[in-house]
Each structure stands twice: as structure tokens, then as C-alpha cells.
């Protein structure tokens, strides 16, 4: 009896997973100009080039 219940639960879960997998973001979300560069595409216009410097703090506990 348990195997039938868990089998039905597995089938329902797979059905829900494949139905929800078709849900896609809207074009307003996909076509933004300030999207995060997740995959390292070469056309990254929103990255700011600049310089950095090391900050060194002197702790004088005398």
C-alpha cells in the first residue's frame, strides 16, 4: 500500500515539476540594460573600470 501512495506522489511531483519548468520570466525582466553578467558574456556595459588600492591600518597599542 505504501509503494502505491509513494508512487502516486512521485508521479504527481514529476508532473508538477515539468509543468512549472515551462514558466519563463517576462520580457521586461529579460531585456534590462543593468542585468548581472552571470555567464561572462563579453558585452558587459555595466561593469565600471577603475583602480583599487590596498588599505593598511596601523594599530599602535603602546
Secondary structure, 3 states (H helix, E strand, C coil): CHHHHHHHHHHHHHHHHHHHCCCCCCHHHHCCCCCCCCCCCCCCCCCCCCCCCCCCCCCCCC
